[in-house]
Amino acid sequence: MESDVILFGLTVAEFEEISLKVCFSGLILYMLFIIGNLAKESKAGKYGTVWMFAALGLGFVGFIAKGLIARLLGIE
């Protein structure tokens, strides 16, 4: 099954799994930067900044929680 190896000895599935985690982590960091910049430019203050991070960051918090729950339950 040498034809399954595509890059650095990884199969397609392994490469997709690693690239999803790396690229999505980069996207999350970029979104955190955008939220922080938005809070700074709007002069939201401490309380407003906390609410901005809570409201706008809820989407990727769910994605991270899904991965942690799957790992804790041994599903992954």
PyMOL commands that place a pseudoatom at each C-alpha (Angstrom):
pseudoatom trace, name=CA, resn=MET, resi=1, chain=A, elem=C, hetatm=0, pos=[0.000, 0.000, 0.000]
pseudoatom trace, name=CA, resn=GLU, resi=2, chain=A, elem=C, hetatm=0, pos=[2.787, 2.427, -0.885]
pseudoatom trace, name=CA, resn=SER, resi=3, chain=A, elem=C, hetatm=0, pos=[0.355, 4.401, -3.035]
pseudoatom trace, name=CA, resn=ASP, resi=4, chain=A, elem=C, hetatm=0, pos=[-1.472, 5.630, 0.095]
pseudoatom trace, name=CA, resn=VAL, resi=5, chain=A, elem=C, hetatm=0, pos=[1.535, 7.674, 1.255]
pseudoatom trace, name=CA, resn=ILE, resi=6, chain=A, elem=C, hetatm=0, pos=[1.303, 11.260, -0.010]
pseudoatom trace, name=CA, resn=LEU, resi=7, chain=A, elem=C, hetatm=0, pos=[3.620, 13.504, 2.004]
pseudoatom trace, name=CA, resn=PHE, resi=8, chain=A, elem=C, hetatm=0, pos=[6.263, 12.880, 4.684]
pseudoatom trace, name=CA, resn=GLY, resi=9, chain=A, elem=C, hetatm=0, pos=[4.998, 9.326, 5.167]
pseudoatom trace, name=CA, resn=LEU, resi=10, chain=A, elem=C, hetatm=0, pos=[1.441, 10.376, 5.987]
pseudoatom trace, name=CA, resn=THR, resi=11, chain=A, elem=C, hetatm=0, pos=[-1.722, 8.961, 4.490]
pseudoatom trace, name=CA, resn=VAL, resi=12, chain=A, elem=C, hetatm=0, pos=[-4.455, 11.214, 3.153]
pseudoatom trace, name=CA, resn=ALA, resi=13, chain=A, elem=C, hetatm=0, pos=[-6.571, 10.780, 6.300]
pseudoatom trace, name=CA, resn=GLU, resi=14, chain=A, elem=C, hetatm=0, pos=[-3.663, 11.583, 8.625]
pseudoatom trace, name=CA, resn=PHE, resi=15, chain=A, elem=C, hetatm=0, pos=[-2.722, 14.635, 6.578]
pseudoatom trace, name=CA, resn=GLU, resi=16, chain=A, elem=C, hetatm=0, pos=[-6.326, 15.909, 6.599]
pseudoatom trace, name=CA, resn=GLU, resi=17, chain=A, elem=C, hetatm=0, pos=[-6.639, 15.430, 10.349]
pseudoatom trace, name=CA, resn=ILE, resi=18, chain=A, elem=C, hetatm=0, pos=[-3.401, 17.278, 11.120]
pseudoatom trace, name=CA, resn=SER, resi=19, chain=A, elem=C, hetatm=0, pos=[-4.062, 20.086, 8.650]
pseudoatom trace, name=CA, resn=LEU, resi=20, chain=A, elem=C, hetatm=0, pos=[-7.603, 20.595, 9.988]
pseudoatom trace, name=CA, resn=LYS, resi=21, chain=A, elem=C, hetatm=0, pos=[-6.317, 21.017, 13.537]
pseudoatom trace, name=CA, resn=VAL, resi=22, chain=A, elem=C, hetatm=0, pos=[-3.418, 23.281, 12.549]
pseudoatom trace, name=CA, resn=CYS, resi=23, chain=A, elem=C, hetatm=0, pos=[-5.355, 25.476, 10.118]
pseudoatom trace, name=CA, resn=PHE, resi=24, chain=A, elem=C, hetatm=0, pos=[-8.418, 25.767, 12.342]
pseudoatom trace, name=CA, resn=SER, resi=25, chain=A, elem=C, hetatm=0, pos=[-6.222, 26.671, 15.315]
pseudoatom trace, name=CA, resn=GLY, resi=26, chain=A, elem=C, hetatm=0, pos=[-4.661, 29.432, 13.205]
pseudoatom trace, name=CA, resn=LEU, resi=27, chain=A, elem=C, hetatm=0, pos=[-8.119, 30.654, 12.228]
pseudoatom trace, name=CA, resn=ILE, resi=28, chain=A, elem=C, hetatm=0, pos=[-9.205, 30.735, 15.872]
pseudoatom trace, name=CA, resn=LEU, resi=29, chain=A, elem=C, hetatm=0, pos=[-6.136, 32.769, 16.832]
pseudoatom trace, name=CA, resn=TYR, resi=30, chain=A, elem=C, hetatm=0, pos=[-6.832, 35.186, 13.985]
pseudoatom trace, name=CA, resn=MET, resi=31, chain=A, elem=C, hetatm=0, pos=[-10.468, 35.569, 15.094]
pseudoatom trace, name=CA, resn=LEU, resi=32, chain=A, elem=C, hetatm=0, pos=[-9.307, 36.280, 18.655]
pseudoatom trace, name=CA, resn=PHE, resi=33, chain=A, elem=C, hetatm=0, pos=[-7.023, 38.982, 17.278]
pseudoatom trace, name=CA, resn=ILE, resi=34, chain=A, elem=C, hetatm=0, pos=[-9.926, 40.488, 15.303]
pseudoatom trace, name=CA, resn=ILE, resi=35, chain=A, elem=C, hetatm=0, pos=[-12.222, 40.486, 18.366]
pseudoatom trace, name=CA, resn=GLY, resi=36, chain=A, elem=C, hetatm=0, pos=[-9.512, 42.113, 20.492]
pseudoatom trace, name=CA, resn=ASN, resi=37, chain=A, elem=C, hetatm=0, pos=[-8.854, 44.731, 17.834]
pseudoatom trace, name=CA, resn=LEU, resi=38, chain=A, elem=C, hetatm=0, pos=[-12.580, 45.431, 17.519]
pseudoatom trace, name=CA, resn=ALA, resi=39, chain=A, elem=C, hetatm=0, pos=[-12.893, 45.870, 21.287]
pseudoatom trace, name=CA, resn=LYS, resi=40, chain=A, elem=C, hetatm=0, pos=[-9.907, 48.222, 21.327]
pseudoatom trace, name=CA, resn=GLU, resi=41, chain=A, elem=C, hetatm=0, pos=[-11.145, 50.368, 18.431]
pseudoatom trace, name=CA, resn=SER, resi=42, chain=A, elem=C, hetatm=0, pos=[-14.661, 50.628, 19.836]
pseudoatom trace, name=CA, resn=LYS, resi=43, chain=A, elem=C, hetatm=0, pos=[-13.327, 51.558, 23.297]
pseudoatom trace, name=CA, resn=ALA, resi=44, chain=A, elem=C, hetatm=0, pos=[-15.519, 48.876, 24.853]
pseudoatom trace, name=CA, resn=GLY, resi=45, chain=A, elem=C, hetatm=0, pos=[-13.820, 48.876, 28.253]
pseudoatom trace, name=CA, resn=LYS, resi=46, chain=A, elem=C, hetatm=0, pos=[-13.131, 45.797, 30.340]
pseudoatom trace, name=CA, resn=TYR, resi=47, chain=A, elem=C, hetatm=0, pos=[-16.743, 44.724, 30.761]
pseudoatom trace, name=CA, resn=GLY, resi=48, chain=A, elem=C, hetatm=0, pos=[-17.593, 45.247, 27.100]
pseudoatom trace, name=CA, resn=THR, resi=49, chain=A, elem=C, hetatm=0, pos=[-14.471, 43.421, 25.971]
pseudoatom trace, name=CA, resn=VAL, resi=50, chain=A, elem=C, hetatm=0, pos=[-15.358, 40.400, 28.087]
pseudoatom trace, name=CA, resn=TRP, resi=51, chain=A, elem=C, hetatm=0, pos=[-18.836, 40.315, 26.563]
pseudoatom trace, name=CA, resn=MET, resi=52, chain=A, elem=C, hetatm=0, pos=[-17.453, 40.691, 23.047]
pseudoatom trace, name=CA, resn=PHE, resi=53, chain=A, elem=C, hetatm=0, pos=[-15.110, 37.753, 23.539]
pseudoatom trace, name=CA, resn=ALA, resi=54, chain=A, elem=C, hetatm=0, pos=[-17.914, 35.704, 25.127]
pseudoatom trace, name=CA, resn=ALA, resi=55, chain=A, elem=C, hetatm=0, pos=[-20.492, 36.419, 22.432]
pseudoatom trace, name=CA, resn=LEU, resi=56, chain=A, elem=C, hetatm=0, pos=[-18.286, 36.373, 19.350]
pseudoatom trace, name=CA, resn=GLY, resi=57, chain=A, elem=C, hetatm=0, pos=[-16.079, 33.547, 20.537]
pseudoatom trace, name=CA, resn=LEU, resi=58, chain=A, elem=C, hetatm=0, pos=[-18.826, 31.058, 21.354]
pseudoatom trace, name=CA, resn=GLY, resi=59, chain=A, elem=C, hetatm=0, pos=[-18.614, 29.314, 17.971]
pseudoatom trace, name=CA, resn=PHE, resi=60, chain=A, elem=C, hetatm=0, pos=[-15.061, 28.089, 18.253]
pseudoatom trace, name=CA, resn=VAL, resi=61, chain=A, elem=C, hetatm=0, pos=[-15.455, 27.342, 21.952]
pseudoatom trace, name=CA, resn=GLY, resi=62, chain=A, elem=C, hetatm=0, pos=[-17.980, 24.691, 20.906]
pseudoatom trace, name=CA, resn=PHE, resi=63, chain=A, elem=C, hetatm=0, pos=[-15.545, 23.246, 18.392]
pseudoatom trace, name=CA, resn=ILE, resi=64, chain=A, elem=C, hetatm=0, pos=[-12.797, 22.988, 21.017]
pseudoatom trace, name=CA, resn=ALA, resi=65, chain=A, elem=C, hetatm=0, pos=[-15.212, 21.501, 23.575]
pseudoatom trace, name=CA, resn=LYS, resi=66, chain=A, elem=C, hetatm=0, pos=[-16.313, 18.866, 21.050]
pseudoatom trace, name=CA, resn=GLY, resi=67, chain=A, elem=C, hetatm=0, pos=[-12.722, 17.721, 20.620]
pseudoatom trace, name=CA, resn=LEU, resi=68, chain=A, elem=C, hetatm=0, pos=[-12.076, 17.615, 24.367]
pseudoatom trace, name=CA, resn=ILE, resi=69, chain=A, elem=C, hetatm=0, pos=[-15.280, 15.687, 25.080]
pseudoatom trace, name=CA, resn=ALA, resi=70, chain=A, elem=C, hetatm=0, pos=[-14.517, 13.166, 22.329]
pseudoatom trace, name=CA, resn=ARG, resi=71, chain=A, elem=C, hetatm=0, pos=[-11.010, 12.650, 23.722]
pseudoatom trace, name=CA, resn=LEU, resi=72, chain=A, elem=C, hetatm=0, pos=[-12.298, 12.241, 27.307]
pseudoatom trace, name=CA, resn=LEU, resi=73, chain=A, elem=C, hetatm=0, pos=[-14.864, 9.654, 26.207]
pseudoatom trace, name=CA, resn=GLY, resi=74, chain=A, elem=C, hetatm=0, pos=[-12.315, 7.835, 24.071]
pseudoatom trace, name=CA, resn=ILE, resi=75, chain=A, elem=C, hetatm=0, pos=[-14.340, 8.262, 20.879]
pseudoatom trace, name=CA, resn=GLU, resi=76, chain=A, elem=C, hetatm=0, pos=[-11.557, 9.850, 18.825]
for i in range(1, 76): cmd.bond("trace and resi %d" % i, "trace and resi %d" % (i + 1))
show_as sticks, trace
zoom trace
